Amino acid sequence: MWRVKVSVVNLTDLAGAELLRRVFSYSPTTEEIDLFDISPKRDGRVLVANFDLTGQIPDRPPEKWKNFNKCRVGIY
């Protein structure tokens, strides 16, 4: 796993971020992430990045997430 600094993106501003908007009352950012996977899709035009948000966990999690201590996100 790599810790990287990337351009800051408000994740709830991205298309398809409905779940993030439901579980965060604020907009989590990519200011600091723990990157664990980048993979190209077969058609070659899409990259998928999977990472954990560093120091940001949902403040409105569903009951089944109550004991979790990190938030894993995938974007493409």
Secondary structure as UniProt FT lines:
FT   STRAND          2..4
FT   HELIX           11..13
FT   TURN            15..16
FT   HELIX           18..23
FT   STRAND          33..40
FT   TURN            42..43
FT   STRAND          47..53
FT   TURN            54..55
FT   HELIX           63..65
FT   TURN            66..67
FT   STRAND          71..75
//
